[in-house]
Amino acid sequence: MKNDLITIEEYSNHYNVDVSFIENLENLGLIHTVQKEQIKYIPFDILSDLESYSRMFYDMDINLAGIDAVKNLLYKIQKLQHEMTELKNRLKFYE
């Protein structure tokens, strides 16, 4: 399990991201961390999301509320695309 985690400090130093940014993302529910022995870790499975949020915030100057809105819109788009694929498959059945 330890190999599947990176400390917030390590991530922050490696990617030049403020620790407070990561904590704010967690407070908004955009990411989750794991705490063991007073040290907070980031699971590897959310690193791609965290990297996307970091790029939005630092490179595109999108605030935290905007990141939350973008995340929700992207989720809705994915859901609609999945639904459209299912409907196309059902339609092919009747052709």
TORVODO-337626 format. One line per field, with one value per residue: residue number from 1; chain; y, x, z of N, C-alpha, C, CB in turn. Coordinates in nm, 4 decimals. Each point is the difference from the previous one (the first is absolute). Glycine has a CB too. Layout:
<pts>
num	NUM, ...
chaine	A, ...
nv	Y, ...
nu	X, ...
nw	Z, ...
cav	Y, ...
cau	X, ...
caw	Z, ...
cv	Y, ...
cu	X, ...
cw	Z, ...
cbv	Y, ...
cbu	X, ...
cbw	Z, ...
</pts>
This chain:
<pts>
num	1, 2, 3, 4, 5, 6, 7, 8, 9, 10, 11, 12, 13, 14, 15, 16, 17, 18, 19, 20, 21, 22, 23, 24, 25, 26, 27, 28, 29, 30, 31, 32, 33, 34, 35, 36, 37, 38, 39, 40, 41, 42, 43, 44, 45, 46, 47, 48, 49, 50, 51, 52, 53, 54, 55, 56, 57, 58, 59, 60, 61, 62, 63, 64, 65, 66, 67, 68, 69, 70, 71, 72, 73, 74, 75, 76, 77, 78, 79, 80, 81, 82, 83, 84, 85, 86, 87, 88, 89, 90, 91, 92, 93, 94, 95
chaine	A, A, A, A, A, A, A, A, A, A, A, A, A, A, A, A, A, A, A, A, A, A, A, A, A, A, A, A, A, A, A, A, A, A, A, A, A, A, A, A, A, A, A, A, A, A, A, A, A, A, A, A, A, A, A, A, A, A, A, A, A, A, A, A, A, A, A, A, A, A, A, A, A, A, A, A, A, A, A, A, A, A, A, A, A, A, A, A, A, A, A, A, A, A, A
nv	-0.1194, 0.1197, -0.0277, 0.1866, 0.2836, 0.2345, 0.0899, 0.1855, 0.0112, -0.1602, 0.1844, 0.2618, -0.0731, -0.0934, 0.2603, 0.2719, -0.1076, 0.2511, -0.2746, 0.1999, -0.1736, -0.2537, 0.1469, 0.0943, -0.2965, -0.0902, 0.2267, -0.0999, -0.3208, 0.0459, -0.2492, -0.2160, 0.0998, -0.2932, 0.1821, -0.2291, 0.1574, 0.3123, -0.0896, 0.1522, -0.2752, 0.1724, -0.3182, -0.0040, 0.0580, 0.3347, 0.0028, 0.0661, 0.1948, 0.1470, 0.0714, 0.1394, 0.1887, 0.1026, 0.0990, 0.1635, 0.1601, 0.0854, 0.0524, 0.1671, 0.2254, -0.2883, 0.1787, -0.2767, 0.0824, -0.0981, -0.2866, -0.0440, 0.0661, -0.2082, -0.2377, 0.0444, 0.0069, -0.2763, -0.1447, 0.0922, -0.1109, -0.2875, -0.0086, 0.0647, -0.2246, -0.2237, 0.0860, -0.0185, -0.3021, -0.0891, 0.1275, -0.1478, -0.2789, 0.0511, 0.0730, -0.2765, -0.1517, 0.1346, -0.0486
nu	0.0824, 0.2919, -0.0454, -0.2774, 0.1778, 0.1349, 0.0299, -0.2368, 0.3191, 0.0208, -0.2063, 0.1469, 0.2729, -0.1119, -0.1633, 0.1871, -0.2750, 0.0121, 0.0400, -0.2369, -0.0523, -0.0510, -0.1973, -0.1922, -0.0347, -0.0974, -0.2199, -0.1423, -0.0214, 0.2847, 0.1156, -0.1004, 0.2719, 0.0211, 0.0111, 0.2513, 0.0365, -0.1976, -0.0250, -0.2701, 0.0748, -0.0914, -0.1469, 0.2504, -0.3201, 0.0651, 0.2874, -0.2300, -0.1480, 0.2678, 0.0631, -0.2821, 0.0422, 0.2826, -0.1171, -0.2320, 0.2064, 0.2206, -0.1284, -0.2662, 0.0789, -0.2093, -0.0453, 0.0216, -0.2521, 0.1515, 0.0585, -0.3071, -0.0756, 0.2018, -0.1157, -0.2902, 0.0795, 0.1534, -0.2543, -0.1816, 0.1981, -0.0046, -0.3103, -0.0270, 0.2067, -0.1697, -0.2648, 0.1263, 0.0900, -0.2899, -0.1255, 0.1989, -0.0834, -0.3087, 0.0458, 0.1446, -0.2667, -0.1615, 0.2249
nw	0.0000, -0.0508, -0.3212, 0.0234, 0.1235, -0.1676, 0.3233, -0.1042, -0.0145, -0.2714, -0.1410, 0.0815, -0.1303, -0.2773, -0.0760, 0.1276, 0.2212, 0.2228, 0.1780, -0.0880, -0.2706, 0.1761, 0.1984, -0.2363, -0.1107, 0.2862, 0.0242, -0.2727, 0.1152, -0.2083, 0.1760, 0.1942, 0.1411, 0.0801, 0.2919, 0.0019, 0.3061, -0.0109, -0.3417, -0.1431, -0.1730, -0.2493, 0.0113, -0.2134, -0.0262, 0.0096, -0.2049, -0.2122, 0.2061, 0.0690, -0.3030, -0.0387, 0.2447, -0.1053, -0.2742, 0.1393, 0.1725, -0.1948, -0.2842, 0.0553, 0.2530, 0.0867, 0.2932, 0.1115, -0.1737, -0.2651, 0.1182, 0.0542, -0.3002, -0.1238, 0.1714, -0.1063, -0.3061, 0.0117, 0.1273, -0.2386, -0.2225, 0.1236, -0.0057, -0.3083, -0.0923, 0.1430, -0.1417, -0.2917, 0.0375, 0.0781, -0.2596, -0.1996, 0.1207, -0.0452, -0.3062, -0.0655, 0.1005, -0.2449, -0.2564
cav	0.1194, 0.1166, 0.0305, 0.0602, 0.1306, 0.0995, 0.1014, 0.1295, 0.0815, -0.0465, 0.0427, 0.1453, 0.0367, -0.0509, 0.0652, 0.1428, 0.0284, 0.0338, -0.0980, 0.0537, -0.0295, -0.1397, -0.0041, 0.0614, -0.0971, -0.1030, 0.0596, 0.0101, -0.1344, -0.0325, -0.1102, -0.0535, -0.0376, -0.1036, 0.0428, -0.1064, 0.0491, 0.1456, 0.0383, -0.0157, -0.0569, 0.0048, -0.1279, 0.0111, -0.0059, 0.1319, 0.0924, 0.0614, 0.1049, 0.1071, 0.0701, 0.0806, 0.1124, 0.0899, 0.0745, 0.0965, 0.1058, 0.0758, 0.0376, 0.0618, 0.0950, -0.0343, -0.0107, -0.1298, -0.0186, -0.0289, -0.1373, -0.0857, 0.0076, -0.0710, -0.1433, -0.0445, 0.0025, -0.1113, -0.1214, -0.0053, -0.0305, -0.1434, -0.0737, 0.0140, -0.0765, -0.1408, -0.0217, 0.0065, -0.1248, -0.1050, 0.0204, -0.0377, -0.1462, -0.0482, 0.0346, -0.0945, -0.1261, 0.0066, 0.0285
cau	-0.0824, 0.0873, 0.0480, -0.1090, -0.0254, 0.1072, -0.0348, -0.0383, 0.1210, 0.0781, -0.0703, 0.0091, 0.1362, 0.0319, -0.0811, -0.0086, -0.1392, -0.0152, -0.0691, -0.1337, -0.0833, -0.0427, -0.0936, -0.1256, -0.0665, -0.0564, -0.1126, -0.1121, -0.0422, 0.0470, 0.0950, 0.0055, 0.1332, 0.0059, 0.0876, 0.0611, 0.0997, 0.0123, 0.0474, -0.1037, 0.0469, -0.0879, 0.0007, 0.0433, -0.1114, -0.0581, 0.1041, -0.0344, -0.0979, 0.0700, 0.0807, -0.0936, -0.0438, 0.1149, 0.0152, -0.1101, 0.0188, 0.1239, 0.0271, -0.1160, -0.0558, -0.1374, -0.0054, -0.0452, -0.1411, -0.0011, 0.0480, -0.1120, -0.1000, 0.0548, -0.0046, -0.1392, -0.0400, 0.0666, -0.0692, -0.1281, 0.0293, 0.0319, -0.1238, -0.0815, 0.0645, -0.0272, -0.1417, -0.0164, 0.0538, -0.0986, -0.1162, 0.0402, 0.0052, -0.1386, -0.0567, 0.0563, -0.0708, -0.1272, 0.0225
caw	0.0000, 0.0090, -0.1340, -0.0754, 0.0596, 0.0022, 0.0996, -0.0561, -0.0086, -0.1153, -0.1209, -0.0051, -0.0389, -0.1333, -0.1028, 0.0307, 0.0346, 0.1417, 0.0837, 0.0280, -0.1171, 0.0135, 0.1130, -0.0446, -0.0873, 0.0876, 0.0727, -0.0942, -0.0382, -0.1348, 0.0160, 0.1362, 0.0449, 0.1030, 0.1078, 0.0801, 0.0953, -0.0108, -0.1334, -0.1017, -0.1253, -0.1164, -0.0724, -0.1390, -0.0944, -0.0246, -0.0450, -0.1290, 0.0298, 0.0701, -0.0998, -0.0796, 0.0825, 0.0151, -0.1256, -0.0097, 0.0988, -0.0168, -0.1388, -0.0636, 0.0972, 0.0371, 0.1460, 0.0507, -0.0348, -0.1429, -0.0167, 0.0393, -0.1073, -0.1160, 0.0317, -0.0099, -0.1409, -0.0682, 0.0427, -0.0714, -0.1405, -0.0058, 0.0231, -0.1207, -0.1069, 0.0282, -0.0289, -0.1448, -0.0537, 0.0290, -0.0867, -0.1362, -0.0044, -0.0011, -0.1301, -0.0974, 0.0176, -0.0718, -0.1427
cv	0.1259, 0.0406, 0.0676, 0.1400, 0.0899, 0.1056, 0.1302, 0.0877, -0.0409, 0.0465, 0.1506, 0.0461, -0.0404, 0.0768, 0.1504, 0.0455, 0.0307, -0.1095, 0.0472, -0.0238, -0.1418, -0.0129, 0.0605, -0.0927, -0.1093, 0.0537, 0.0136, -0.1366, -0.0399, -0.1130, -0.0539, -0.0352, -0.1078, 0.0489, -0.1205, 0.0628, 0.1480, 0.0490, -0.0262, -0.0455, 0.0189, -0.1362, 0.0211, 0.0045, 0.1355, 0.1006, 0.0661, 0.1104, 0.1197, 0.0811, 0.0890, 0.1233, 0.1020, 0.0831, 0.1044, 0.1206, 0.0873, 0.0485, 0.0777, 0.1015, -0.0222, -0.0191, -0.1346, -0.0273, -0.0337, -0.1417, -0.0981, -0.0017, -0.0766, -0.1503, -0.0539, -0.0026, -0.1145, -0.1331, -0.0149, -0.0329, -0.1478, -0.0840, 0.0052, -0.0775, -0.1489, -0.0340, 0.0001, -0.1275, -0.1147, 0.0123, -0.0355, -0.1514, -0.0599, 0.0264, -0.0950, -0.1344, -0.0028, 0.0295, -0.1256
cu	0.0868, 0.0519, -0.1060, -0.0324, 0.1220, -0.0405, -0.0364, 0.1235, 0.0864, -0.0632, 0.0155, 0.1378, 0.0315, -0.0721, -0.0180, -0.1441, -0.0055, -0.0768, -0.1427, -0.0954, -0.0554, -0.1015, -0.1352, -0.0773, -0.0662, -0.1218, -0.1236, -0.0520, 0.0436, 0.1025, -0.0140, 0.1447, -0.0133, 0.0970, 0.0472, 0.1083, 0.0315, 0.0530, -0.1120, 0.0634, -0.1051, 0.0074, 0.0372, -0.1170, -0.0671, 0.1024, -0.0345, -0.1035, 0.0683, 0.0858, -0.0882, -0.0453, 0.1129, 0.0208, -0.1100, 0.0265, 0.1211, 0.0217, -0.1147, -0.0697, -0.1485, -0.0029, -0.0604, -0.1463, -0.0132, 0.0460, -0.1108, -0.1064, 0.0467, -0.0064, -0.1416, -0.0481, 0.0642, -0.0643, -0.1319, 0.0198, 0.0304, -0.1257, -0.0894, 0.0596, -0.0254, -0.1446, -0.0251, 0.0519, -0.0972, -0.1220, 0.0311, 0.0036, -0.1401, -0.0655, 0.0509, -0.0711, -0.1279, 0.0167, 0.0076
cw	0.0000, -0.1372, -0.0856, 0.0492, -0.0147, 0.1023, -0.0711, -0.0181, -0.1194, -0.1304, -0.0194, -0.0468, -0.1433, -0.1097, 0.0231, 0.0230, 0.1490, 0.0733, 0.0277, -0.1173, 0.0093, 0.1134, -0.0378, -0.0931, 0.0830, 0.0758, -0.0883, -0.0428, -0.1399, 0.0010, 0.1420, 0.0317, 0.1064, 0.1068, 0.0788, 0.0860, -0.0211, -0.1354, -0.0995, -0.1308, -0.1087, -0.0674, -0.1469, -0.0970, -0.0228, -0.0515, -0.1328, 0.0193, 0.0658, -0.0969, -0.0876, 0.0771, 0.0169, -0.1257, -0.0161, 0.0898, -0.0316, -0.1429, -0.0636, 0.0900, 0.0278, 0.1512, 0.0417, -0.0323, -0.1483, -0.0292, 0.0346, -0.1091, -0.1235, 0.0228, -0.0155, -0.1445, -0.0783, 0.0365, -0.0748, -0.1475, -0.0163, 0.0126, -0.1241, -0.1175, 0.0177, -0.0337, -0.1509, -0.0669, 0.0232, -0.0908, -0.1450, -0.0148, -0.0019, -0.1349, -0.1082, 0.0070, -0.0831, -0.1491, -0.0816
cbv	-0.1261, -0.0689, -0.1935, -0.2269, -0.1045, -0.0419, -0.1075, -0.0171, 0.0293, -0.2000, -0.1890, 0.0132, -0.0234, -0.2238, -0.2162, 0.0357, -0.1508, 0.2448, -0.0699, 0.1742, 0.1594, -0.0797, 0.0142, 0.2257, 0.0474, -0.1039, 0.1232, 0.2155, 0.0293, 0.2364, 0.1003, -0.0900, 0.2307, -0.1887, 0.2207, -0.1771, -0.2298, 0.0010, -0.0523, 0.1779, -0.1679, 0.2521, -0.0901, -0.1199, -0.2343, -0.0480, -0.1390, -0.2168, -0.1743, -0.1387, -0.1898, -0.2074, -0.1519, -0.1629, -0.2006, -0.1870, -0.1477, -0.1327, -0.2011, -0.2078, 0.1632, -0.1106, 0.2514, 0.0201, 0.1606, 0.2404, 0.0720, 0.0495, 0.2236, 0.1941, 0.0283, 0.0930, 0.2488, 0.1304, 0.0170, 0.1660, 0.2324, 0.0461, 0.0518, 0.2250, 0.1768, 0.0014, 0.1078, 0.2503, 0.0826, -0.0058, 0.1800, 0.2112, 0.0056, 0.0405, 0.2403, 0.1154, -0.0199, 0.0758, 0.2054
cbu	-0.1805, 0.0649, 0.1529, -0.0908, -0.1601, 0.0653, 0.1537, -0.2271, -0.0056, 0.0751, -0.1650, -0.1688, 0.0687, 0.0370, -0.1171, 0.2061, -0.0891, 0.0047, 0.2193, 0.1038, 0.1365, 0.2234, 0.1941, 0.1052, 0.1668, 0.2286, 0.1629, 0.0939, -0.1918, -0.0422, 0.1616, -0.2379, 0.0912, -0.0522, -0.1183, -0.0494, 0.0964, 0.0371, 0.2422, -0.1417, 0.1388, 0.0331, -0.1753, 0.2076, -0.0353, -0.1656, 0.1665, 0.0500, -0.1804, 0.0012, 0.1657, -0.0769, -0.1609, 0.1063, 0.1087, -0.1606, -0.1061, 0.0952, 0.1430, -0.0284, 0.1692, -0.0476, -0.0219, 0.1671, -0.0692, 0.0417, 0.2353, 0.0453, -0.0753, 0.1521, 0.1927, -0.0422, -0.0265, 0.2134, 0.1074, -0.0940, 0.0878, 0.2252, 0.0147, -0.0741, 0.1765, 0.1742, -0.0609, 0.0210, 0.2331, 0.0784, -0.0787, 0.1343, 0.2188, -0.0158, -0.0168, 0.2217, 0.0954, -0.1046, 0.1191
cbw	0.1208, 0.2311, 0.0180, -0.0409, 0.1627, -0.2458, 0.1710, 0.1088, 0.2489, 0.1315, 0.0267, 0.1835, 0.2376, 0.1004, -0.0297, -0.1357, -0.1861, -0.0574, 0.1052, 0.1482, -0.1402, -0.0877, 0.1586, 0.0226, -0.1824, 0.0237, 0.1432, -0.0799, 0.1498, -0.0666, -0.1709, -0.0154, -0.0519, -0.1663, 0.0131, -0.1765, 0.0097, 0.2440, 0.0598, 0.1104, 0.1260, -0.0319, 0.1575, 0.0617, 0.0717, 0.1782, 0.1204, -0.1179, 0.0257, 0.2094, 0.0005, -0.1180, 0.1208, 0.1575, -0.1036, -0.0515, 0.1699, 0.1852, -0.0183, -0.1313, -0.0771, -0.2267, 0.0182, 0.1821, 0.1823, -0.0448, 0.0533, 0.2425, 0.0868, -0.0505, 0.1587, 0.2273, 0.0149, -0.0015, 0.2268, 0.1616, -0.0349, 0.0980, 0.2464, 0.0806, -0.0206, 0.1813, 0.2194, 0.0105, 0.0405, 0.2380, 0.1539, -0.0200, 0.1216, 0.2468, 0.0718, 0.0171, 0.2308, 0.2115, 0.0624
</pts>
